[in-house]
Amino acid sequence: MGSGLMYLYFFNSMLADKLNMTPEDAERWIVNLIRNARLDAKIDSKLGHVVMGNNAISPYQQVIEKTKSLSFRSQMLAVNIEKKQAQSTKTETPNWAGTETGF
């Protein structure tokens, strides 16, 4: 588990009752929840604990995560602006008003 705060949850017959399950089914449900949600957690079946880690992300890492796609998004924005400008300055001539008269 990563650094940061740790949370300890207890699961017991009361939780199983709330979930309308047997204690074994409730434990299996929690295991599947942890797996499917890819949570940073461990289960201690003997003690009936679920220990969840809260991976504190450094501000540096947060900045990296937030700006990962910034370059791509900026390029797409520039392309869209160029398209809009090209459309607004372009004078479209209808097909029927071509330069050739045919006479």
Secondary structure in CASP SS format (residue, H / E / C, confidence):
PFRMAT SS
TARGET T0000
AUTHOR 0000-0000-0000
METHOD secondary structure of the structure
MODEL  1
M C 1.00
G C 1.00
S C 1.00
G E 1.00
L E 1.00
M E 1.00
Y E 1.00
L E 1.00
Y E 1.00
F E 1.00
F C 1.00
N C 1.00
S H 1.00
M H 1.00
L H 1.00
A H 1.00
D H 1.00
K H 1.00
L C 1.00
N C 1.00
M C 1.00
T C 1.00
P H 1.00
E H 1.00
D H 1.00
A H 1.00
E H 1.00
R H 1.00
W H 1.00
I H 1.00
V H 1.00
N H 1.00
L H 1.00
I H 1.00
R H 1.00
N H 1.00
A H 1.00
R C 1.00
L C 1.00
D C 1.00
A E 1.00
K E 1.00
I E 1.00
D E 1.00
S C 1.00
K C 1.00
L C 1.00
G C 1.00
H E 1.00
V E 1.00
V E 1.00
M E 1.00
G E 1.00
N E 1.00
N E 1.00
A C 1.00
I C 1.00
S C 1.00
P H 1.00
Y H 1.00
Q H 1.00
Q H 1.00
V H 1.00
I H 1.00
E H 1.00
K H 1.00
T H 1.00
K C 1.00
S C 1.00
L H 1.00
S H 1.00
F H 1.00
R H 1.00
S H 1.00
Q H 1.00
M H 1.00
L H 1.00
A H 1.00
V H 1.00
N H 1.00
I H 1.00
E H 1.00
K H 1.00
K H 1.00
Q H 1.00
A H 1.00
Q H 1.00
S H 1.00
T H 1.00
K C 1.00
T C 1.00
E C 1.00
T C 1.00
P C 1.00
N H 1.00
W H 1.00
A H 1.00
G C 1.00
T C 1.00
E C 1.00
T C 1.00
G C 1.00
F C 1.00
END
